[in-house]
Amino acid sequence: MRDIKELSKVIGIDIEDTALYETALTHRSYLNEKGRSHLQHNERMEFLGDAVLELVVTEYLYRTYSEPEGVLTNWRSALVKTESLSSVAQSLGIEEWLRLSRGERKGSQRARRQILANTMEAIIGAIYLDQGYEPAQKFISENIISTLPMILEEGSWQDSKTKYQELIQEQEGETPEYEVLSESGPDHDKRFTVGVLVAGDIRGKGSGSSKQIAQQQAADNALQNMESAG
């Protein structure tokens, strides 16, 4: 792990309390592996940073755009979702400072993205505690809100179901329908497999712990199938 003071240049913050940032960069697995129970991991700070991030993004969208609540909610979700935050963390090179167990370092790409996104929220929490609201707001604006134009241009703010429905209605004049193909597992841990159908033809499949999640996965799969076919 690099010297925490070097992080100051990367995040554009004149760090005063280095201990806050050390906590923000410490994953639970690191303490379990090292047996350092006297140290803190970043989950509580992540909780704080998540709230600060949501407030800053919400305030910006409210003051800048006149779109209805539903659209602004989708834009906010696109800005603060795991993929967006982990991408920002990677661009800043946050992983170089991350305290992580050997096992987690060898984890899946999805798990790594989640850890990086959580760490970004924890860093925002550390900035807020160390410097106050305005520096945290500035950091969020420069590194996260600044990605909004690209998100709007790509249309990635739309959820998969909405995006797929608009494409199918435009191209085929049909409305996709979702059907549960199978269920598995006990009542407290159900797993649903859902298909998205267009004019009776299954275009994609998805699974998840709820029908809603499975539907989104099915739509995402259908979108991928459209891209590969095109």
N, C-alpha and C positions, 0 to 999 in steps of 0.2 A: 504493500500500500504506500502511495506517495505521501509526502509531507502535506498535512492538511492545509498549511499556509499557502501552498502552491495553488490550491483550489480557488483562492481569492481572485486571481486573474481570470480564471475560467468563468466564474459566475458573476464577475463584475461587482463583487461586494468586498468592502474593507472589513474583513472578519475581525471581530473583537473577542468573542468567546469561542475558542476553537473546540471546546468540549461539546458544544451543541452540534457542531457539524460532524464530529467523530461519532456521536450518537446517531445522527441522521444517516450515516453511511455504514452503520453496523446492522447486519442482518441477524435475526435470531439464531440461525444455524451456526454462525461464527462463535457465539458465546457458548452454545452447546458443545461444539467441537473443542474449544479451548478450555472449557470449564471455568470461564471467568464470570461467575454469577454476580460479582460486584459491579459489573458494567451494565449499561442499559442498551437494549436494541431499539430499533427505530419505529416500532409499531405505534406507540403513543404519539410520536412526533408526526408520523404519517397521517394520523387521525386529525391532527391540528392543521397540517398543511393542506389536506384535502378540503377542509372548510374554507381556508383562506383562498385557495385556488378557485373554488366554485364562486365565492363572493366576487372576486376580482373579475372573473370572466363574465359573470352574470351582469355586474354593473356596467362593464364595457359594452356588452351587447345591447343592454337596455338604453344606454345613452347614445349609442351610435346608429342603431337600426330601428325601423318602425314596423318590422315584420310582426305577425301575430305570435303569441306565446309558444304554440306548437313548433313553429319554425326555429325560433330562438332556442328552444329546449334542445332540438336536434343539433343545432350548431354548437351549443355548449357541450353536448355529449361527444361530438366529434373532436372537439379541442382537448377534452380531458380524458378520453378513453385510453386504455392501456397502450395501444399501438402508437398513439400520438405522443404520449409522455415518454415511452421507452425510446422512440425515435429521437426526441430532443435530448434525452440522457446520453444516447450513443453519439450524437453530434458534438456534445460537450466533452465526451470522453470520461463520463462519470465513473465508468466501470473500473478505471485505474485506481480510484480511491475506495472502492467498495470493499468492505470487510465481509467475507463470505466463506462458508465452509468448502472444503475440497469437493464434497459430494454435490453441493449446489452449483459449483462452478462447472461441473460436468453434466448438469441437468439439461432438459430439453430447451429448445429455442423459445417455446411458449412460456416455460417457467422463468427463463431468463428475462424475457420482456416484462413479465409481471413484476419481478423483483426490481428491475430498473425503473418501472413506472412508479412503484411504491416508494422507491428511494427519492425520486424527483419530488414527490409530495412531501416526504420527510425533510428534504433540503429547503423547500418553501417554508415549512414549519420552523426550521432552524433560522432562516433569514428573518422571519417575522419576530421570533423571540429575541434575536440578536440585534436587529436594526429597526423593527417596527413595520407598520403597514405599508408606508410609501415605498421603501426599498423592495419589499416583497412584491408589491404591485408592479414596480418597474421591471423586476426580473421576469415576472410572468408575462408582461406585455412584450418584452423584447424577445423572449424565447418560446413562448407558447401561443399567445394571441397573434403574434406575427405570422403564424402559419395559416391563419384563417383564409386569406385570399386564395391560396393554393387549394385548400379544402373546398371552397365554394366553386372554384374553377373545375375541379375534378368531380364534384358532386358526391364526394365520399361522405358527406354529412347525412345523406339519406340512408335509412336502414335498408337492408337487403330486400325485405318484402316490398317496401314502397318503390324502390328502384326497379325491381323485377316487374311489378305490376304496371308501372308506367311504360316500360319497354314493350311488354307484351300487348298492352292495349294499343300502343302506337303502331306496332309492327303487324299484329295479327287481329286486332279488334276483339280480343278475348280478355276475360278476367281470370287470373290464376285462382285455383281452389286448392285447399290443403286438406289432406286426409291422413289420419293416423293409420299407419300400416302395421304396426305391432307395438306391444307393451311388454316390458320385462321387469323383473325385480319385485321386491316386497313393497307394500304400500308406502312405507316411510322412505323408500329409495327407488322410486319408479324411474324407468328409462323409456322414453318414447321415440319411436322412429316414424317420421312423417314424410309423406311425398307431396310435391307440388305438381298439380295437374293442370294442363292447358288443353281444353277440349277433350278431356278424358285420357290424355297422354301424359305419362309421368316424365317430367323434365328434370327433376332433381330430388334428392333424398337427404334427410338430415336427422340427427338424433340429439337428445338432450334430456336433462332432468325435468323439464316441463314441456308442454306442447308448444308454448310460445317460443322457447329457445330452439326446439326442433324445427319449427316453421322457419325461423330466421336462418338456420343452418341449411335447410332445404332450398330456400331462395338463393342463398349464397352459392350453393352447389349448382343450381340452375343457371345462375349468372356466369359461373366459371365454364359450364358446358356451352353456353352461348358464345363466350369468347374463343374457346378452343375450336368451335365449329365454324366461327367466322374467320 
